[in-house]
Each structure stands twice: as C-alpha cells, then as structure tokens.
Amino acid sequence: MRSHLLRSLFPPPAFLALRSVGFDISDQSVKYVELVPTTRGLRLGVYGVTSIPLGLVSSGKIVDQSRLVDILVALKKEKQMKYIRVSLPEEQIYSFRHQVPIIPYKEIRDTLELSLEEHIPISAADATFDFEIVGETTEGYDVQVSAVSTTLVSSYVDTFSKASYIPLSFELEGAALARALVLKGDLGTYLIADFGETRTGISIVSGGVVLFTSTVDIGGYGLTKMLEKGFGIPFAEAEKLKRTYGLQKTHDNMDLFSVLLNGISVLRDEINKHLIYWQTHKDEDGKERAAVDKILLSGGNANMHGLVEYLGQSLRMKVELGNPWINVDGYTHEVPTMNARDAIGYATAIGLALGHFEND
C-alpha cells in the first residue's frame, strides 16, 4: 500500500533506524502506536490513547490549537515521542482518478496540477496533493490523486511544531487502514468500514490501492447518546450497556436492542449505498469494477456484540472484524500484548506505524 499523501513534503531522514510513532488524531482522541524492529520481527513499543475534549478538533479541523498543543506537549513529555506519522481526516480529503500521457515521472505532478481544479472544489494554489500510478495503458498512466487544503495541512504542521513533534509523513486514514488490514500482496477488493466515536469512514481498496473514500456522521458516541436519552440514564451507564449487550437480542434487553438497531440500521444503509454505487458505476475507463469480496470492520466500536452478524445477514455479504496484526511479522505466531478487543480501534495507528518500514 503506497497511497501516502504528502510524504514528499516530509522526506524521511537518511537514518531510518530513528523511532517513529503512528499518530491517529480524531475529534475525541489521539491514538498512538510504535512498532519496534527486533530479531523476532516487529513488536509493539509505546502505545495508548489520550482523550481530546469535545470542540478542540471538529471534523478533522483544529479549532482550539492552544489547548490541543497543551495536550500534545503533556503526551510527548510522558511518552518521550518526537517523530510521528500522522493520519489526515477523510472528511477533508478529495480523491480522484485521472489519466496522464506517458511522460517522465518528474513531469506528472506539473501535468496534474494543471487539471486539479477540474476535480476538486478548491483552487490549485490552495491545495496540496500527492499521487500514485495505479495502472498503465498504451494511452497513458492511470493515476490516483489525493488532495487537501494547504491551510488544513499547515494547521497540523504548525500545531505539531509548537508541541515539538516532527511529522515524517501525513497520509489518508483509508490508506493507513488498508496497510494494516489487507494482507500485503493481496490484490482483492474490500470495503473497510472504520466505526469510530463520531463518524464512520468508508473506503474501498482494490488491487492494493485505495480507490474510494467517504465519511458518514454515524459513530459510537451518537449511539450512546441515543441510549442516554431513550432510557434517561447517565452517559457512562449508557456506554456500559452498549458495550455489555450491544446487538444481542434477548428477552431482557429488547428495548436496548431496538434503540441500538435504529442507529446501526442507518450505518448499514450507508454501507449498502456505497456498495451499490461501487458495483453499479463503471470506472473512469468505462470498465466494470471488481466485486467487493468482503467487508472489514475496524474502529473502537466495531467489536460491538452482534454487529458483524447483523451486518453480514442484512447485507448478505461476508463481514468480519479486521486483523490489524496481519502484516506485523512479529505477531504471525505470537499474541501481542495489546488487548485483542482494543487492537481493532488502533488499526489506523498501526497502519501508520507500518508505513515507517516501507520504502519511501
């Protein structure tokens, strides 16, 4: 998986032995994972999660830089982190396919920049972009392009700089997830649904490349708020009920099941909508798209009891929890120290950390 946005702006130092940490920042938390090379393969180094109060980051945009910097400084002091690999929020990313003539590689960027405004709603002057060649025909190169507002990138760079971190790369959440959840070398087609706290990221990876990304405003926090309101109980108690029972349907929790099902059915409909779009629209070359082989779930709310079974039955597709260790060679035959239920919530951070060991 080499869909790494903006890595060219932050070339890694020559000494690749330096320590770097995958840094997955969302509206409510920062999750971080370090992978350390050993004689027995990659192993977990430092990892954990730090909460971010509501309002400091909104839909991936930094709203209160000063307070966020304070949190990052405290985290750096506690965990002794410096070099990081950061995910950028899918909500703020524009992706598209484009064909360019067969020209020298160094000229592709200039060619793409001339046509950038045909595909994204911001000016080329205000955009930062990166690309990956995903195919070649007699007519030219098929290129996957990802672009983001330079203002957004600058806000992240400035924030980390004030907190004394050095970002080695910024990349799409979907690309990091694909690197973590799809076996290296697997050219199949998968839909990845990253079920987080405030939203769910949906991406489709095919042939080793992330070709589609989207975000829907459905997350675990909203489900808990539904229980809080529906049962008139404190948020913490509602969260405990959600995690304890989930979509398990029993005589004693029919009301709980009904409330959660109302929220989850919306998520199911959104996933189905994206599946239908993918499967009924031809690609940019007018060719039929490869059928989705299965759905992989990730995110902190993905292991809700009964979720895999419900989605599999209602979508009539194979659905499973992703395995974020599938490409971490040190855990091929050994169990990592991180709790198995927690690990799926760290999939993006694990994918970012794995990026440290790719050839840049």
C-alpha positions in Angstrom: 0.0 0.0 0.0 1.7 3.2 -1.1 -1.1 5.7 -1.0 0.8 8.1 1.2 -0.4 11.7 1.0 2.2 14.4 1.4 5.2 12.2 2.2 7.1 14.1 -0.5 6.9 17.2 1.6 8.4 15.5 4.6 11.2 13.2 3.3 12.4 10.8 6.0 15.9 11.3 7.4 18.6 9.0 6.0 18.9 7.2 9.3 15.7 5.1 9.1 16.5 3.5 12.5 15.0 6.5 14.2 11.9 5.9 16.3 8.6 7.0 14.8 5.1 6.6 16.1 1.8 6.2 14.2 -0.4 9.1 15.3 -4.2 8.8 14.7 -5.8 12.0 15.7 -9.6 12.3 15.8 -12.2 14.7 17.2 -12.1 13.0 20.6 -8.7 11.3 21.0 -5.2 10.7 19.9 -4.2 7.0 19.5 -0.6 6.2 19.1 1.4 3.1 18.2 5.1 2.4 17.8 6.4 -0.7 16.1 9.9 -1.7 17.0 12.2 -4.0 14.9 13.6 -6.9 16.8 15.4 -10.1 15.9 12.0 -11.8 16.0 10.2 -9.3 13.8 8.3 -6.1 14.6 6.9 -5.8 18.1 4.8 -3.2 20.0 6.7 -0.3 21.5 4.8 2.5 23.2 1.1 2.7 22.5 -2.0 4.2 24.1 -4.8 6.7 23.8 -5.2 10.3 25.1 -8.6 11.9 25.2 -9.3 15.2 23.5 -12.2 17.3 25.0 -15.1 18.0 22.6 -14.6 21.1 20.5 -10.9 21.2 20.2 -11.0 19.3 16.9 -14.1 19.2 14.7 -14.5 17.1 11.6 -10.7 16.9 11.5 -10.2 20.6 11.6 -8.2 22.1 14.5 -10.5 24.6 16.3 -8.6 25.3 19.6 -4.9 25.0 18.8 -3.6 26.3 22.1 -5.4 23.6 24.2 -4.6 20.9 21.7 -0.9 21.8 21.9 -1.0 21.6 25.7 -2.4 18.0 25.4 0.3 17.1 22.9 3.1 18.6 24.9 2.0 16.6 28.0 1.8 13.4 25.9 5.3 14.0 24.5 6.7 14.6 27.9 5.1 11.4 29.3 5.9 9.0 26.4 9.1 10.6 25.0 7.9 10.8 21.4 9.3 13.0 18.7 9.0 11.6 15.2 5.4 10.8 14.2 3.4 9.6 11.2 0.0 11.3 11.1 -3.4 10.5 9.5 -5.4 13.2 7.9 -9.2 13.1 8.2 -11.1 11.6 5.3 -13.7 14.4 5.6 -11.2 16.9 4.4 -9.6 14.8 1.6 -10.5 14.9 -2.1 -9.6 11.8 -4.2 -10.0 11.1 -7.9 -8.6 9.1 -10.8 -7.0 10.8 -13.8 -5.1 9.7 -16.9 -1.9 11.5 -18.0 0.2 10.8 -21.1 3.2 8.6 -20.8 5.7 11.3 -19.8 8.8 11.3 -17.5 7.7 10.7 -13.9 9.1 14.1 -12.7 6.6 15.9 -15.1 3.5 14.1 -13.9 3.0 16.4 -10.9 3.1 19.6 -13.1 0.6 18.0 -15.5 -1.8 17.0 -12.7 -1.6 20.5 -11.2 -3.0 22.0 -14.4 -6.1 19.8 -14.2 -6.5 19.8 -10.4 -9.4 22.3 -10.3 -11.5 20.2 -12.7 -11.8 17.6 -9.9 -11.7 19.4 -6.5 -13.7 22.4 -5.1 -10.6 24.4 -4.1 -8.0 26.2 -6.2 -4.8 24.6 -7.2 -2.9 27.4 -5.4 -4.7 26.5 -2.2 -4.2 22.7 -2.5 -1.6 20.2 -1.5 -1.7 16.9 -3.4 0.1 13.7 -4.0 -0.5 10.9 -6.5 0.2 7.2 -7.2 0.4 5.5 -10.6 -2.1 2.6 -10.4 -2.0 1.4 -14.0 -0.7 1.9 -17.5 -2.2 1.6 -20.9 -1.0 2.5 -24.4 -2.7 5.8 -23.9 -1.1 6.8 -20.7 -0.8 6.3 -16.9 -3.8 5.8 -14.6 -3.1 8.0 -11.6 -4.9 8.1 -8.2 -4.7 11.6 -6.8 -5.4 12.8 -3.3 -5.6 16.5 -2.4 -6.2 18.5 0.7 -6.4 22.2 1.6 -2.9 23.6 2.3 -4.5 25.6 5.1 -5.5 22.4 6.8 -2.1 20.8 6.4 -0.4 24.0 7.7 -2.6 24.0 10.8 -1.5 20.4 11.6 2.2 21.2 10.9 2.1 24.3 13.0 0.3 22.6 15.9 2.9 19.7 15.9 5.7 22.2 15.6 4.5 24.1 18.6 4.3 20.9 20.6 7.9 20.0 19.4 7.0 16.9 17.3 8.5 16.2 13.9 6.0 14.7 11.4 7.7 12.4 8.9 4.5 11.9 6.8 0.8 12.7 6.6 -1.5 10.3 4.8 -5.1 9.2 4.3 -6.8 7.3 7.1 -8.0 4.9 4.5 -4.5 4.2 3.2 -3.2 3.5 6.7 -6.2 1.2 7.4 -5.6 -0.7 4.2 -2.0 -1.2 5.1 -3.0 -2.6 8.5 -6.0 -4.7 7.5 -5.3 -6.1 4.0 -2.6 -8.8 3.7 0.4 -7.4 1.9 0.3 -8.5 -1.8 -3.5 -9.3 -1.7 -5.0 -7.7 -4.8 -8.6 -8.4 -3.8 -11.3 -5.8 -3.4 -12.5 -4.9 0.1 -14.8 -2.3 1.7 -13.4 -1.1 5.0 -15.8 0.5 7.5 -14.0 2.3 10.3 -16.6 2.6 13.0 -15.3 5.4 15.3 -16.8 7.6 18.0 -18.1 10.5 16.0 -18.2 9.1 12.4 -17.6 6.1 10.2 -15.0 6.2 7.4 -15.8 4.0 4.4 -13.1 3.1 1.9 -12.7 0.6 -0.9 -9.3 -0.8 -1.6 -8.8 -2.9 -4.8 -5.6 -4.2 -6.3 -3.6 -2.8 -3.4 -4.8 0.8 -3.9 -7.4 2.8 -2.0 -9.8 3.9 -4.8 -12.7 5.4 -2.9 -13.2 7.1 0.4 -16.2 8.6 2.2 -17.3 9.6 5.6 -20.8 9.3 7.3 -21.8 11.0 10.5 -22.6 7.9 12.5 -20.4 6.8 15.4 -20.4 5.1 18.7 -20.8 8.4 20.6 -24.2 9.0 18.9 -25.4 5.5 19.8 -24.6 6.1 23.4 -26.4 9.4 23.4 -29.5 7.7 22.0 -29.4 5.3 24.9 -28.8 8.1 27.3 -31.9 10.0 26.0 -34.1 6.9 25.5 -33.6 5.5 28.9 -33.0 8.7 30.9 -29.7 7.4 32.3 -26.2 8.9 32.7 -23.9 8.8 29.7 -21.4 6.5 31.4 -24.2 4.0 32.3 -25.5 4.1 28.7 -22.0 3.4 27.4 -21.6 0.4 29.7 -24.9 -1.0 28.5 -23.9 -0.6 24.8 -20.6 -2.3 25.4 -22.1 -5.1 27.6 -25.0 -6.1 25.4 -24.7 -4.5 22.0 -27.0 -6.1 19.4 -27.5 -9.2 21.4 -31.3 -9.8 21.3 -32.6 -11.3 24.5 -35.9 -11.2 26.4 -34.3 -8.9 29.0 -32.9 -6.3 26.6 -35.4 -5.8 23.8 -35.7 -2.1 24.4 -32.0 -1.7 24.4 -31.7 -3.8 21.2 -34.4 -1.7 19.5 -32.7 1.7 20.2 -29.3 0.5 19.0 -30.8 -1.2 16.0 -32.3 2.1 14.9 -28.8 3.7 14.8 -27.0 0.7 13.4 -29.6 0.3 10.6 -28.6 3.8 9.4 -25.0 2.7 9.2 -26.0 -0.5 7.3 -27.9 1.6 4.8 -24.9 3.9 4.3 -22.6 1.0 3.7 -25.1 -0.6 1.3 -25.4 2.7 -0.6 -21.7 2.8 -1.1 -21.6 -0.9 -2.2 -24.4 -0.3 -4.7 -22.6 2.8 -6.1 -19.3 0.9 -6.4 -20.9 -2.1 -8.1 -23.2 -0.2 -10.5 -20.9 2.5 -11.7 -18.1 1.8 -14.1 -14.6 3.1 -13.5 -13.1 6.1 -15.2 -12.1 3.9 -18.2 -15.7 2.6 -18.6 -14.8 -0.8 -17.3 -16.8 -2.9 -14.8 -15.5 -2.6 -11.3 -14.3 -5.6 -9.4 -16.9 -7.0 -7.0 -16.3 -6.4 -3.3 -15.0 -9.7 -1.8 -15.9 -8.8 1.8 -16.4 -6.1 4.4 -13.7 -5.5 7.0 -14.7 -3.6 10.2 -12.4 -1.5 12.3 -12.6 1.2 14.8 -13.3 1.4 18.5 -16.9 0.5 18.1 -16.5 -2.3 15.6 -16.5 -5.1 18.1 -19.9 -4.3 19.4 -21.6 -7.6 20.3 -23.7 -8.9 17.3 -22.6 -6.2 14.9 -20.6 -8.5 12.5 -23.5 -10.9 12.4 -26.2 -8.3 11.9 -24.3 -6.6 9.0 -23.4 -9.9 7.4 -27.0 -11.1 7.4 -28.7 -7.8 6.4 -26.1 -7.0 3.6 -25.9 -10.6 2.6 -22.1 -10.3 2.4 -19.2 -11.7 4.3 -18.4 -9.3 7.1 -15.6 -9.7 9.6 -13.5 -7.8 12.1 -10.2 -6.8 10.5 -7.0 -8.1 11.9 -4.6 -5.2 12.4 -1.7 -7.5 13.1 -1.9 -9.4 9.8 1.1 -7.5 8.4 3.1 -7.3 11.6 5.6 -10.1 11.2 6.5 -10.3 14.9 2.9 -11.4 15.7 2.4 -14.0 13.0 2.6 -16.8 15.6 2.6 -14.9 18.8 -0.1 -12.9 20.6 0.6 -9.2 21.0 0.5 -7.6 24.5 -2.3 -5.2 23.4 -5.8 -6.5 24.3 -7.4 -8.1 21.3 -10.7 -6.1 21.6 -8.8 -2.9 21.8 -6.5 -3.6 18.9 -9.1 -3.0 16.2 -9.5 0.5 17.5 -5.8 1.1 16.9 -5.9 -0.1 13.3 -5.2 3.3 11.7 -2.3 4.0 14.1 -0.8 0.5 13.4 -1.1 1.1 9.7 0.7 4.5 10.1 3.4 2.8 12.1 3.9 0.1 9.5 4.5 2.9 7.0 7.8 3.5 8.7 9.1 0.3 7.2 8.0 0.9 3.6 10.5 2.1 1.1 9.8 5.8 0.7 
